[in-house]
Amino acid sequence: MTEHAALIADQISRRFGDRAAVDGISLRLEPGQITSLIGQSGSGKTTLLRLLAGMERPDSGRILSGDTVLSSTSQHVPIEKRKIGLVFQDFALFPHLTVLENVMFGLRALPKLDREKRATAWIDRLGLSHRVSAYPHHLSGGEQQRTAIARALAPEPVAILLDEPFSGLDPSMRDQVRDVALQAIRESGIPSLLVTHDASEALVHADKLAVIDAGKLLQTGAPEEVYRAPNSLGVAKALGPVHSVETANLPETWRNMLAPSGTWLHYRPEALTVAAGSDFVIKRLRLAGPISELELDLTGAQSLFAASQLGAPLHSGDRVSLSINPDLFFDFPEETT
């Protein structure tokens, strides 16, 4: 297997007029790891991807593959010479070429037999050997996306960048396609960036998370670390539902356990565990698949929100007790709701 180097963004910035779309970002994509970049629309995700790919040139900072400079203020390797694989939501397969011919397309520098051998290996790895002679219009959406990923990986790029690659697939096939595709990328040892706005996708499938907002990286780290120890309310909300409660309204035993430093505390719904009891009244209940989302009366004016997997059915007006997981309460004293 080819030895791959990290793809590195070193304090890169890109401005459009007065707006900094990317503002002093440093990010390292390690070989054999999936790094997920998560943020809302307009946060800078696409601009950062375009900078890494070579579609845009940074106004400051550097982009490197190992020790090789790809972009800086004084030099710029264009996209066609950068050897970076790109995969988008729309697949972009050549409709007149078969699966094999699509994957072979980026291998034109190799002898024909070597092209076919390498393309076939990637087709097999992506679980498409039975579709090798099919044309794109005969493929399912998942098969088209796996073909696009095989085509991007076959030239052994220095990195692969995936921009919302699975968001256009039917939910019934999305998990299977994503599992196969990302495992193949991870095993290849090629540094990869998965751009997404789907928190569950990032948490489940990434080796490292990078949360971006307003052109700045807010936090990077292992998924569980960032989920359980966000450094700001913005990071916490980027990775799933977060509710806020005034500390003065919490039961005294909770306040003693949590020792808040400010007026507000923030928590995830699973921080509250529902049990039989009579301390809190259920104001509203909504079934959400295997869990129930509960709104519970705290003060009359303020509610608590919990996610329950309690076996016995619950109803509005029922009384229950709650216990808390302090690890899923967050204290950001400078921030309110």
C-alpha positions, 0 to 999 in steps of 0.5 A: 500500500502506498504511504500517504502524507497528511494534508495540512491547512496552516492558518489559511484565510479567504476573504470575499470583500469584507467577509472572511469565508475562512478565517485563520483555519488550521486543520490536519487530515491524517492518513487512514482517518476520516475527518468530518467537517460539520457546520451550518449553511454559510459556515465556511465548509464549502470554501474550505473544501475548495481551498484544499482542492485547489479551486480557490487560492488562500489570501494567507496561510499555506496548504501542504501535503506532507512537506510539499506546499500546495498553496501559499501566498507565493505559489499555487498548485492548480486543481488538475495537478494537485492529485486530490480526489473529489466526491460530490452529492451528484455523482458526476459519472460519465453516462456513456461509460460503464462502471469499469470505464468510469473508474478507469478514466482517471488512470490514463497514464497507466498501461491499459492492463494496469488500468483495468487491474487497478480499477477492478480492484477498487470496484471489488472493494466497493462491492460493485463487481456484479455491476462492472459492465453496467452504465450509470442509468442502470445503477441505483443511487447507492451504486452510482455513489460507490462508483464515484468513490471508486473512481476518486480513489483509484488514482491513489490521490494525496487526499479525498474530499467528500462534500455531502456525498450521501445526503442525496441517497434514500434513507433505506440505502444510505447507511449501507452505502456509507459504511462500505464507502467510508471503510474502503477510504479508511483502509486505503490510508488516504487522508479524507475530509467528510463535509456534512451538516448531519451531526449523527453522520459525523459522530458515528462515522468520523475519526475526528470532528472539526466544527466550523462557524462563521469561517472559524474552527470552533473545536476539533477532536475525537467525536465523543470528546467534542460531544461530551466536552464542547468548548462553547454553546455553538459547538454543543448545538452543532452536534445535537439538541441542547436545552438551557435552564436557569440555574436558580430554578433547578432542584437544590440537590442538582445545583449542589451536584452541578455547582454552576458558575453562572445564571444558565446551564445547558444540557442534552435531553439524554442528561435526564433519566426518567423513572417512576415517581412523582416529582415532575409533571409531563406537559407534552410527549412526542414519540420519536421512534425508539424514544419518547421526547418529553417536556416536563414542568419545572416552574410553570414558566420553564420546562425541562426536556428529556429523551426517554426509553422507558418501557411502560407507556407515558402520557401527558399529565403523568408524574415521573422522577428524574435523575441527571448525568452531570457529564451532559450538562454544560457550563458556559457562564459567558453565554445565555440561551 
